[in-house]
Amino acid sequence: MSQNGHEGDVVAPEAQGANAEVCVRMPLYRLAHGRAGDKGNRQNISVIAYRPEHWPTLLSEVTEARVLALFRHRSASACTRYVLPNLMALNFVIDDALEGGVNAALALDAHGKTSAFRLLSMEIDVPKSVAATALPAAPREPSANKRKQGGI
């Protein structure tokens, strides 16, 4: 993990193990796309690698524990990961993540359709050789100070 947790930070190999490659931190959406759905109070999110060289990184970085932690704020109680190697995809079933389900939740997104991007925004450590094949970083929005000063 990088010291300050910003995208593009270099992660020292000694922090990863003896034979590890140098990594950079970036959001998951640069290596994969996703889909989300619901069944009752269960959230279902699929993460699909863009390229074959991205697949091993998805397997190692996108774990049940990390996904469950990402959805704890919605009272998620369990997460099961299904690995679909022929599709280079992971499917996560997250229990109790929809605040009671479509008919009971007061959430704006009761079906959980936006949850795929919540997962895709998770920061992961990516080997530099794999990062070179990732999608480009999203452009950053101009800072509020530049807008106030009339610079933009």
N, C-alpha and C positions, 0 to 999 in steps of 0.2 A: 504494500500500500504506500502511496506517496505521502509526503509529509503534510502537504496542505490540501490534498484531495481534489485538485483542479484537473480538468481535462488536459491531456497532453503531458502531465507530469511524468518524469522518468522514475521508475521503480527500481531500486538497486537490486542487483542479482543476489547479493548476500541475504537480503530480506526474503528471498524466495526459495533458497536452497542452493546446494553446492553447484549443480550443473545447469541451473536455470538461465534462460535467456533474459536479457534486459527487457523490461516491459514498460508500457505507457498506459496511463489511465484514460479511459474514454467511455462514453455512454454506449450501452448495448445496442441502441438503434443503428450504430455505425456498422455493425456486423450482422444484424438480423432484423426481420420484420415480425409482426405478431398479429394475432386475432384473439378476440375475447368473446365470451358468451356466458350464459348462466343456466343453471338447472336448480330451481328452488333457491336455497340459500348457499349454493355452491357456485363459486367463480371458476371458470375454465379459461385458461390463457395458454395459447400456443406461441412458441418462439421458434422461428425458422431461419436457419443460416442462409445468408446470401450466396456464399461460396463454400466449396468443400474445405478450403484451408481455414475457414472460420469455425467449423464444427468442433474440433477439439477444445477450443477456447470456451465455447458455449457449454460443453460438457463439464469442464472444470470450474468455471466461474458462476454459472447460473444453477445454484443448488436449491434443494428444498428449504434448507435453513434460511438462506438469504431471501428467498421469495416470501416465506412465511413472515420474516421480520419486516419486510416491506409493506405487508398488509395487516400487521398487528393493530394499527390504528383503527381498523374496521372490525376489530374483535375476531379476526381469523384464528381458528383453533388448531388447524392441521393443514399440511400441504403434502401432496403426493406428486412426484415427478414421474412421468412416463417418457421413456426414451424411444424415439422412432428413427433409428439410424438410416434407413433407406430414404427417408424424407429429409434427413439432416434437421430434425425438429425435436423439440421438447414440448410436452404438454403438461401443464400444471393444473391440478384440481385443488382448489383452496376452499376448505370447509368454513362455514359461518362467516363468509366475507361480504355478504350482501345485506347485512342488517335485517335479516328475516326473509329476504326474497322480494320479488317484484311487488306482490300484493301487500306486504307489510312495511317495506322501507319507505322512509320519507326522503330518501336521497334523490337528487336530481337525475342521477344515472343509476336507477334501480337495477337495470340489466347488467351493469358493469362493463359496458362496451368501451369506456375510456380507460379501463384498467390495463389494457395491453400496453398503452403508451407509458403508464406509470412504471410498469416493469421494464419497458425498453429504455427508459431514462436512467435506469440503475447504472452506476459507474462500475466498470470491470477493469481488471488488469489484463492487458493484451500484449503478447510478445511483439517486439518491434517489427519482426519480419511479417507477422500477420497484420499488424496495424497499417503497414504500407499498402495493403489491399482493401482497407476499410473505406466506406463512403466518406466523403469530405465532411469536416465539421460544419455544423450549422452556423450561419453568420450571426454574430452577436448584435443585439439591439443597441443603438447608440445610448450612451449614458444620459441620465436626466440632466446632469450639469451642462452637457453640450447643447441639449434642447433648450434649456433656460437661457443660455448665453446667445442663442440665435445662431449657433454654429451649424445647426441642422434644420 
